[in-house]
Amino acid sequence: MNGVVFRKPEIVKFLWVNLSKASVVETNFRRVQFIDVAWWQPVLQREGIYDEIALASKDKDALIDRGRQVESAYRNIRLSLEENKEYLATNDFYIGEMDSRLKRRKSWLARNFCIEKLYRVLSVYGTSPARAVFAFFSILSVHVFITVALTPEQSHPIWIKDMISDYLAHSIQVMTLQKPSGFLCLSDSQKIIDSWFRVIGPVQLAVIALALRNSIRRY
């Protein structure tokens, strides 16, 4: 199906077909309808197009050129699904679009240390509220451990129950921009760390809100 042109795409329907093995790059699916179409890719563990899997066998230069075509194909299919108000089906194609953009980066560093990669790790590009919530509590746990490590030993609460509650309360207050209760004697290093987490916490809360909004919109 490479390079297929639909003269009247608004009357074209794909009904009960399996396109999981079809190559669809350079085909514009805008305004085409998909009804009960099978796109599942076991390798990707989500719905997607076969061309993305084929990217793995390309050399670097071919990967960049082919990657643009795969990204464009994902975008066209996603927009077509959105035009037909099939919002539940769009998540996987948006993920595929963003993943294809990532794979086009030339180096390992460029692929793994960029905003897109961070966005994927924190919320799967804003499509997974569960991942976003998990990431928030993971970051919160990191802050708790750092606080325990940097707090002077003489300031530790005597009882383990009080220790956990005090450190957890402090981390929650920092990451939600609340005024610290003052139970802990903070070192200068801890105050610097807290200032970083006062930025990281609200940003991740915003990511959670975005993921929830996208999830509600698609339902």
C-alpha positions as CSV (number, residue, x, y, z in Angstrom):
1,M,0.0,0.0,0.0
2,N,3.0,2.3,-0.4
3,G,2.2,5.6,-2.1
4,V,-1.6,4.9,-2.6
5,V,-3.6,8.0,-3.5
6,F,-7.3,8.1,-2.7
7,R,-9.1,10.4,-5.1
8,K,-12.2,10.6,-2.8
9,P,-10.9,9.6,0.7
10,E,-14.2,10.5,2.4
11,I,-15.9,7.5,0.7
12,V,-13.1,5.1,1.4
13,K,-13.6,2.6,4.3
14,F,-11.4,-0.2,5.6
15,L,-13.8,-2.6,7.2
16,W,-12.7,-5.8,9.2
17,V,-9.3,-6.0,7.6
18,N,-5.9,-6.9,9.0
19,L,-3.3,-4.2,8.2
20,S,-0.7,-5.3,10.8
21,K,1.6,-6.6,8.0
22,A,0.9,-3.9,5.5
23,S,3.5,-1.2,4.6
24,V,1.6,2.1,4.6
25,V,4.2,4.8,4.3
26,E,3.7,7.6,1.7
27,T,-0.1,6.9,1.8
28,N,-2.2,9.7,3.0
29,F,-5.1,8.3,5.1
30,R,-6.6,11.6,6.0
31,R,-10.5,11.5,5.9
32,V,-10.4,7.7,5.4
33,Q,-12.5,5.6,7.8
34,F,-11.2,2.6,9.7
35,I,-13.7,0.2,11.2
36,D,-12.6,-2.8,13.2
37,V,-9.1,-2.8,11.6
38,A,-6.4,-5.0,13.1
39,W,-3.2,-3.1,13.7
40,W,-1.8,-5.1,16.7
41,Q,2.0,-5.5,16.7
42,P,3.3,-8.1,19.2
43,V,6.8,-6.8,19.0
44,L,5.7,-3.3,20.1
45,Q,3.0,-4.6,22.5
46,R,0.5,-2.0,21.1
47,E,-1.3,-1.2,17.9
48,G,1.0,0.3,15.2
49,I,2.2,0.0,11.6
50,Y,4.5,-2.7,10.3
51,D,6.9,-0.1,8.9
52,E,8.0,0.9,12.4
53,I,9.2,-2.6,13.1
54,A,11.1,-2.6,9.8
55,L,13.0,0.5,11.0
56,A,15.2,-1.6,13.2
57,S,16.9,-3.2,10.2
58,K,17.9,0.2,8.6
59,D,21.3,1.9,8.7
60,K,21.5,5.3,10.2
61,D,21.0,7.4,7.1
62,A,18.1,5.2,5.9
63,L,16.6,5.3,9.4
64,I,16.4,9.0,9.3
65,D,14.7,9.2,5.9
66,R,12.4,6.2,6.6
67,G,11.7,7.4,10.1
68,R,10.2,10.6,8.7
69,Q,7.9,8.6,6.5
70,V,6.8,6.4,9.3
71,E,6.2,9.4,11.6
72,S,4.1,11.0,8.9
73,A,2.1,7.7,8.3
74,Y,1.3,7.5,12.0
75,R,0.2,11.1,12.1
76,N,-2.1,10.7,9.1
77,I,-3.8,7.6,10.6
78,R,-4.1,9.3,14.0
79,L,-5.7,12.4,12.5
80,S,-8.1,10.3,10.5
81,L,-9.1,8.4,13.6
82,E,-9.6,11.7,15.5
83,E,-11.7,13.1,12.6
84,N,-14.0,10.1,13.0
85,K,-14.1,10.6,16.8
86,E,-12.4,7.2,17.4
87,Y,-10.4,8.7,20.3
88,L,-9.7,5.4,22.1
89,A,-7.8,4.1,19.1
90,T,-5.6,7.2,18.7
91,N,-3.3,6.7,21.8
92,D,-1.2,3.9,20.2
93,F,-0.7,5.8,17.0
94,Y,0.3,9.0,18.8
95,I,2.9,6.9,20.8
96,G,4.1,5.4,17.5
97,E,4.4,8.9,16.0
98,M,6.5,10.2,18.9
99,D,8.6,7.0,19.1
100,S,9.4,7.3,15.3
101,R,10.5,10.9,15.9
102,L,12.8,9.6,18.7
103,K,14.3,6.9,16.5
104,R,15.3,9.4,13.9
105,R,17.8,11.0,16.2
106,K,21.3,10.2,15.1
107,S,23.0,9.2,18.4
108,W,22.2,7.2,21.5
109,L,22.7,10.3,23.6
110,A,20.4,12.4,21.5
111,R,17.7,9.7,21.7
112,N,17.9,9.1,25.4
113,F,18.6,12.5,26.8
114,C,16.0,14.8,25.3
115,I,12.6,16.2,26.2
116,E,10.7,13.6,24.2
117,K,12.4,10.7,26.0
118,L,11.7,12.3,29.4
119,Y,8.1,12.9,28.4
120,R,7.8,9.2,27.4
121,V,9.3,8.0,30.7
122,L,7.1,10.2,32.8
123,S,3.7,9.7,31.2
124,V,4.1,7.8,27.8
125,Y,3.7,11.2,26.0
126,G,0.7,12.2,28.2
127,T,-1.3,9.1,27.4
128,S,-0.9,7.2,30.7
129,P,-2.2,8.7,33.9
130,A,-1.1,5.6,35.8
131,R,2.5,6.0,34.6
132,A,2.4,9.7,35.5
133,V,1.2,9.0,39.0
134,F,3.8,6.2,39.4
135,A,6.5,8.6,38.3
136,F,5.4,11.3,40.8
137,F,5.6,8.8,43.7
138,S,8.9,7.5,42.5
139,I,10.3,11.1,42.4
140,L,8.7,11.6,45.9
141,S,10.5,8.5,47.2
142,V,13.8,9.8,45.8
143,H,13.4,13.0,47.7
144,V,12.6,11.2,50.9
145,F,15.8,9.1,50.6
146,I,17.9,12.2,49.8
147,T,16.3,14.0,52.8
148,V,17.1,11.1,55.1
149,A,20.7,11.0,53.9
150,L,21.3,14.7,54.2
151,T,19.6,15.4,57.5
152,P,22.0,15.6,60.5
153,E,21.9,12.5,62.6
154,Q,21.0,14.4,65.7
155,S,17.9,15.7,64.0
156,H,16.5,12.2,63.2
157,P,13.2,11.5,65.1
158,I,13.6,8.8,67.8
159,W,10.8,6.5,66.7
160,I,10.8,5.0,63.2
161,K,7.1,5.8,62.8
162,D,7.8,9.5,63.5
163,M,10.8,9.4,61.2
164,I,8.8,8.1,58.2
165,S,5.9,10.5,58.8
166,D,8.1,13.5,59.2
167,Y,10.3,12.8,56.2
168,L,7.3,11.9,54.0
169,A,5.4,15.0,55.1
170,H,8.4,17.2,54.3
171,S,8.8,15.7,50.8
172,I,5.1,16.2,50.1
173,Q,5.2,19.8,51.3
174,V,8.2,20.5,49.1
175,M,6.8,18.9,45.9
176,T,3.4,20.5,46.3
177,L,4.8,24.0,47.1
178,Q,3.5,24.0,50.7
179,K,5.4,25.7,53.5
180,P,7.6,23.1,55.3
181,S,6.4,22.3,58.9
182,G,9.8,22.8,60.3
183,F,10.1,19.4,62.1
184,L,13.5,18.7,60.5
185,C,16.7,20.6,60.8
186,L,17.7,21.0,57.2
187,S,21.3,21.3,56.0
188,D,22.3,23.8,53.3
189,S,22.6,21.0,50.8
190,Q,19.1,19.9,51.6
191,K,17.7,23.4,51.0
192,I,19.3,23.4,47.6
193,I,17.9,20.0,46.8
194,D,14.5,21.1,48.0
195,S,14.6,24.1,45.6
196,W,15.1,21.7,42.7
197,F,12.2,19.5,43.8
198,R,9.9,22.5,44.2
199,V,10.2,22.8,40.4
200,I,10.1,19.1,39.6
201,G,7.1,18.3,41.8
202,P,4.6,20.8,40.2
203,V,5.8,20.0,36.7
204,Q,5.0,16.3,37.3
205,L,1.7,17.2,38.8
206,A,0.9,19.2,35.6
207,V,1.9,16.1,33.6
208,I,-0.6,14.0,35.6
209,A,-3.3,16.6,35.0
210,L,-2.5,16.6,31.2
211,A,-2.6,12.8,31.1
212,L,-5.9,12.7,33.0
213,R,-7.3,15.3,30.6
214,N,-6.3,13.3,27.6
215,S,-7.7,10.1,29.0
216,I,-11.1,11.7,29.8
217,R,-11.2,13.3,26.4
218,R,-10.6,10.0,24.7
219,Y,-13.4,8.3,26.7
